[in-house]
Amino acid sequence: MTEHKNPKVFISYAWEDDTKMWVRELAVRLRSDGIDAILDDWTLSLGDLLPEFMEKSVSESDFVLVVCTPRYKEKSDSHKSSGVKWEKGIITGELFSRHNHKKFIPVLQKDTWANSAPAWTSGKVFVDLRGDTYREKDYRYLVKTLYGRKEVAPPLGSMPSFVMENKAKTKEVATEKALIVAAEKAREEKEKSEKEALEKKLAEEKSLKEKEAREKELAEEKARKEKEALEKKLAEEKALNEKEAREKKLAEEKARKEKETREKKLAEEKARKANEVREKKLAQKRAREIARKKKLAENPAGIEWIKIPAGEFTMGSNDYEDEKPSHKVYLDEYYIAKTPTTNAQFKKFVDAGGYKKKAYWSPRGWRWLVDDHNGIPLKKILGIQYTQPRYWNEKEWNALSQPVVGVSWYEAEAFCEWAKCCLPSEAEWEKAARGTDGRTYPWGNQAPRKNLANFAKNIGKTTPVGKYSPAGDSPYGCVDMVGNVGEWCADNYIVSPSDFFEILRGGAWDGDTTSLRVAHQSFYGLEHCSFSIGFRCSLKSKIR
């Protein structure tokens, strides 16, 4: 008997009483057919974190069955946060990063496809299991798909023998009747045809010779007339060109003198304005320098800044689709933090009441922090009260010298507002990581090793910032630009006006070698947080 792997399947659905019972019965039947169906009721215990369960289940499953109902569509396409909305962020994030569309199978459970399918499933083939008594062939089609079995067409046969027999008999009868008559007729027609062909050939040869003689005579006459006309035209053009050349020379001399007069006047005016502009720029430069020094002095988090000079650098690469194309980008001078934000620096924000002062938060960030779930506090939904980062009190992640983790994009944004700085753009992050020579990693083009960065779970957690310095430093002296933690950037990846992700750079302690490339990108929702995500601060040189 051929061995096979039992497929692992996660079921995503909206919590409705009738749907929940239907999903439970479907999962029981799938498991009886050898399919490892994962259901929240069978896996979660009191106190477990739903987001971690969802992210792990989607990532580790071979397939995800998306049970489509009007309620599921409403929650998935809504701006409001929910379990379905969280799962959508995880699913679409994996779709954009891995392009594994066949992993996610829509299952229509009630109503019509148009009323039940979320926007992101548009164009996907779905299986119809509506009602408690769905069609057996549809269920079997789903099971075969999960086991990777696909029905194939039967092979082509040959022409039936009875067709071959009829054709042979018909041809034999026709041949016997016509053989004698056809032979005689063919002989007579051949003789007649040969005679007519000979007479026709002689007549055509005579006609062709007469035609060629007439055409030759006409061509010679035409050539003589064309030559005379051409010589006349050339003489007229020569006279006209000589006249135009004289007039042009006089006009050019006049224009030259007028131009010299204008240019002299413009040069004097330009020199006067240039002098004014230089003086104005010097005054502005002095003012900006005063403002820059003042802003650098305002540093409540105690960040050590690295100056990145103005100029061009190579951004992206042509090696991977999401890094294309390699292109030149110019940036003004700016500053970037030497290290990722540490727990010690973030503690100053927490101690300053950062989670209680609305002034540090954007409107969307404050709604997420307080009541972004239809007015229901996060603690009631997820068992979490956000007054500090997730994992803040866990010994494995909270050493003061370790980078802060468990922070959403909103929390990073609020910290920067308090610290009087900002998150770096993708371009600012990448230039600080690779310099201007287009290198693949911060330390050069050498493949990653364990003495250069924290990656591939070789330590099993985050390490104190600067542990791999100076071997793993960027050309400007920035530490931990790759590995340890992925770092939020200010840029976002827009799917639609109401659906977008923020960009992460730099890989993490649990990432593979591909994620350590300085041109590599990852995408997550603004509310996403984990033990492998942190951030680094940036400071614009020009004070606006």
N, C-alpha and C positions, 0 to 999 in steps of 0.2 A: 504493500500500500504506500502511495506517495505521501511523504510528510509535508505538513503545511504549518504555517505560523498562524496562531489565533490573532486576528486583527484587534487592535485596541481602539475603542470608539468613545469619544466624549459627546454628550448630548446637551446642547444649548437650547433653553426654552424660557418662556415667561411664566412666572409663578401665578397660574390660575388654577382653581380647584379642578375643573374638568380636564384641563390640559395636563396638569400634574399627574392625575390618575392614569391618563392615556399614555403619557411618557413612561410611567413606571411599568405598565403592562408591556409596552414595546421593549423596554430594556430587559425585562424578564425573558421575553421570547427570544431576543437576540442572544442573550447569555445561554439559553437552552440550545441554540444553534451554534455554540462554540465561539461567539463573538464577545470579547471582554468589554462590555458596556459599562461606562463610568457614570454614576449618578450621584448628585450631591448628597441625597438622603443616605446613601450607603457609605459615603466616604468621610463627610464632615462630622466633627464632634463639637460640643459646646466650647466656645472660646477660640475656635479656629478662625483664621482670616480668609474671608471669601476671595479677595483679590489674588492672594498667593495661590489658593486652590485653583482658581480659573486659569491663571497664567501657566501654572505647572501642567494642568490637565490638557490645555490646548497645545502646548509645546510638545508634550510627550506622546500624544495620541497619534495613531496612523490616520484617522479620519475624525471630522467633527460634523455631527448631524445637527443642522440648524432647523428646529421645529418652527415653521412659519405659521403664525396666526395674526389676526388684526392687532392684537395687543402687543405681540412681539415687534411687529413693524412700527407701531406707535412709539414704543420705548427706544428702539434702535435708531429711528430717524429724529428723535427729540433732542433738544439741546440740554435737557435736564439729566443729571446723573442718575444711574440706576445700575443694578447688576447686569442687565442686558446691555446697557450703554458701555459698561466696563469691558464686558466680553467683546463687544464690537471693536473697541480700541485695540484689544489684544489680537483679535483675528485680522483686522485690516493692517495692523503693524506687521504681522507675519506675512500677509499677502504682498505688501510693498517690499519687504526685505528679502523674501525667499521665492516669490512668484509661484507658490504651490497651490494653484486654484483648485485642483482636483481633490485636495484634502478636505474641502468644505462643501458638504452635500446638503442642499435645501430639501426639507421634507414638508410638504403641504399637509397640515393637520385639520384645518377647518376653513370655511368661506372660500373665496376665489384667490388665485395667484396674485392678481392685481391688488387685492385688498390686504394680502398677508405678507407679501415679499418686501423685505427692507431694500432701500435704494442700492446698497453695496452688492446685493445678489442679482442685480439686473443682468439679463443675458445668460444666466447659468441654467443648465438643465436640472430639473427637480423631479423628485419622485412623489406621486400622489397617493397618500395614505389617509385620505379624509374619512372620518367616521370610525366607529368601533369595529365595523365589519368591512374593512378595506379589502380590495381585491388581492387574492393570494399571489397572482402573477407579479403584481407590483412589489409586494414584499420580497418575493424570491429574486426579483431583479435587483433590489437593494442589497440583499445578502450576497448575491454573486459579485456585485461591484465591490463590496467590502473584502471579499476573498480574492479579488483580482481575476475573476473568471469572466470571459466575454464570449458570447455566441458567435461562431464563424459560419460563413456561407458554405454549402456543400460543393464538391468539385464538379466541373463540367464533364458531361458524357460525350459520346460520339453520335454521328448521324444514324438513325434507325435503319435496319436492314431492308425493311419494306419500301423505304424511299429509294434506296439504291437499285432495287429490282425493277421498279416501275420506270425509272429513267433509262435503264439498259434496254428494256423491251421496246420502248417507243423509238429509240435511236436505231435499232436493228431493222424495224419495219420500214422506216423512212429511207434507209440506205439501200435496201433491196429494190425498191420501186424506182429510184432515181438514178441508179448507177449507169445504166446503158444510155439513157436519154441525155444525162448531164455530160457524159464523156464526148458524145458527138457534137453537142451544142458548144461545148468549150473549145473544141478544135476549130470550128467555123468562126467563132467570135475572136479567137486569137489571131487568125490569119487576117480578118478584117481590121482588127485593131492595129496590127503591125503596119499595114498599108497606110491607114489614115494617119498614124503617128509620123511616118516618114514624110508624107506630103506636107503635113503641118509644120514639121521642123524646117523643111526647105523654105517654105513661105515666110516663117518667122525670121530666119537668118537674112533673107533679102530685105525684109521690112526694117530690121534692126540696122543694117548697114546704111540704108537711105536716111533713117532717123539720125544716126550718129553724124553723118555728113552735114545735115541741116543744123544740128545743135552746135557743131564746131564753128560753123560760119557765123552764127548769131553770137556765140560767146566772144569771138575775136572782135566783132563790131562793138559789143558792149564794153569790153575791156578798154578799147581805144577811147571811147567817149568818157568813161570813168576816169581815165588817166588825165585827159584834158581838163575835166571838171576839178579834179584834185589839185592840179598844178595852179589853176586859177584861184582856188580857195586858199591855198597855202600862201600865195602872193598877197592876197587881201589880208589874211591874218597877220602876216609879218609886218605889213604897214601899220595895221591897227595896234599891234603889240609895241612897236617902236614909239608910237604916239602916246600910248598909255604909260610906257616906261618914263618918258620925259615928264608927263604930268604928275606921275607918282613921286618922282624924285623931288620935284618942286614942292609937292604937298608934304612929303616927309621932312624936308628941311624946315618948312614953316612949323610943322607939328613939334619937331625936336626943340626948336627955340622956345615955343610956348610951354612945352613940358619942363624944360630946364628952369624956366621962371617959376612955374607952379611948384616943382619939387623943392626948389630952394626955399620958397615960402612955407611949404608944408614941413620941411625939415626943421626950420626955425620954430614952428608952432609945436611940433612933436617933441623937440628937445625941452621946450618950456614945460609941456604937460608931463613928460617923463620925470623931470626934476620934482614936480609937485607930487606925482604918484610915489616916487621913492621916499620922499619926506613923510608922506601919509602912511606908507607901509612900515617905515621904521617906527613911527609913533604907535601903530597898531601892534607891531611885534613886541614893543616894550610893554604895552598894556597886557597882551596875552601872557607874556612871561611872568608878569606880576600876578595875574590871575591863576596861572598854572602853579606857581609856587605856593599861592594861598590854598589852592585846592589840595595839593599834595600834603600840605600841613594838616588839613582836615582829614584825619585818618583814624576814626574811632575803633576800627577793627585791628589796627596795627599791621596792615598788609605791607609786605616788602614788594615794591614795584620794580619791574624791569622795563627799561625804555626801548621801544622798537622804532628805529629810524624810518623816516618817510622813504618811499621808493616802490619799485615794481618787484613782484615775485611770481613764481609759477604756481597756479592753483589747480587742483584736480589732477587727473591722470587719464591715460587712454587704455588702462589695463582692465578696469571693471566698468560695467554699464552705468552704475550710479555715481561713478567718479568722473565720467566723461563730460566735456572734453578738457584736455589740458590747455590752460589759457593763462595769459598775463593779466595781473590785477595790480593797480596802483593804490597805495594807501598812504594817507598823511601820517605824521608821527603820532604814536599813541603809547600807552603804558599797559602792561598786563601783569597780573600777580605772579610772583616767582613760583608759588606752589598752589595746588588746589586749596580751597577754603578748609581750614582744619576745624576740629571740634572745639579747640580753644578759642578760635576767632568767632565761631558761630555761637558759643556760650555767651559771649559779650552781648550779642543781639538778643538772645533769650533773656538774659539778666536785665537788659534795658527795656523789657516789656514788649519785645518785637511782635509776639503773637497776640497782643492785646491792643496795640495802637493802630487804628485803621489808617492813619496817615502814611504808614510805610507800605500799604498794600494797594494794588490796582483794584478797581471796582470788581472785576471778575475774580481776582484772587481772594478778595474779602468775602465774596459770596461763597466761593468754594470752601473757605476756612470756616465760615459760620453756619450757613444754611442753604447750600446749593442743591439740596435734595428735597425739593418741594416744601421747604420750610422745616424739614426734619433734621436735627443736628446729626453730624457724622457719627457721633458716639452711639446713637440709637440704631444706626444702620450697620456700621462696621465694628462697633465695639472700641472705637478709637476717639480720644479727645485730643485734638491738635493744639497743644500748648508748647510743643517741641517736636523735633523730627522723629520719625519712626525709627526704632532701634536705639534711641537716645540713651536708654538705661540698660542696654545690653552690653555686657563687659567685652564681648568679642569685637564691638565696633566703636566704643566710646572713649578710647584713650585720647587725651588731649592732642597728641601729635599725629593722630590718624586723620585722614580726610573725612569730613562730615558726609554721611550717607543717609538714605531714607528721606531725601528732600524732594518735593515736587518742584516743577518749574516756577510755580507761584511763590514758594518759600524762598527759592534762590533770588527771585526778582525783588521780594520784600527786603531781604538781607542787603542787596545792593543799594536799594533806596536809603536804608538806614546808614550804610557805610559810605554814602555819597560817591558811588561809582556805578557800574552797570555790568551786564553780562556781555562778553565779547561776541561780535559777529562771527560767522563761519570763517570769513576771510581773515579777520584779526587773529582768530585762534590758529588757523593753518599757517599763517606767516610766522607767528611766534614759535610754532612747532618745527618748521622745516627750513626757515631762513630763505635765502634767495637762490640756492643752487639746485632746487627741485628734487632734493633727496627724498627717499621713500620713508625713512624713519627719522626721529629726532637726532639720533646719533650718526646717521649716514645711510648707506644702502646695505649694510651688513644685516643678515637675517637675525631676528630676535633671539636672545639667549637669556638665561636665568639671571645673569649678572647685570642686565641692562634694564629690565622692567619686570613688574609683577603681573603675570598673565597665566592663562591656562590652568588656574587653580594650583600653581606650583607652591604657593604659600597656604592657600585655603581661606584667605581673608585679606582685608586691606592691610597695608604696611604703613609705618610712619612716613610722612612726606620727606623726600630727599634721601631715602634709603639707597637709591641707585645712582646718586650723584657722586662724582661728575660724569661717570661712564655713560649714563643714559640721558644726559642733559641735551637740550636743543642748542642750536648755534648761539642763541642769545643768553643761555644760562638758565632757562626755565626747566624746572624739575617735574617729573611724573607727567609729562605731556601725553604719554600713552601708557596704558596699563593702570593698575590700582583702581581708579574709578573713571567711568564715562562722565563727560562734563557737558552740562547744558549750555547751549548757545542762544543768542537772541533771535536768530532766524527761525522761521517756521516753514513746513512743507504743506502747501495748501491742496487739499483734495477737492473741496467745494467751499463756497462762501461760509457755510456753517460747520465745516468739518476740516480740521487741520491738525498737524502734529508739530511738536517742537523738535529741533535737531540736536543730537548728541554727538560729541566727537571724543576720540581718544581711547576707545576700547575700555577694558576693565580687568580686574584681577581674575575674573572667570571667563574672559573672552579668548578667542583663538588668535592665531598670528595675523590673520587677515584684518581683524579689527584694530591691530596696532599700526596699520598704514596711516600716515598723516592725512591722506585724502579720503579715508573711509568715513561713511555717514551711517547713523542709526536714527530712527524716528519713534517717538512715543508721545502719548497724550500729555497735556499740560499738568494733569493731576497725578500722573504715574510717578511712583517712587519705589525704590528697591535698595538692597544693600550693595549694589554695584554702581549707583548713580550719585555723583556729587556735582560741584561746579567750581569755576575759577572766575575771578573778577577782572574787569578791564576799566581803563580810565582814558577818556578822550583827551588828547593834547590840547585841542582847540576848545576853549571855554565858551559855551553857547549861552 
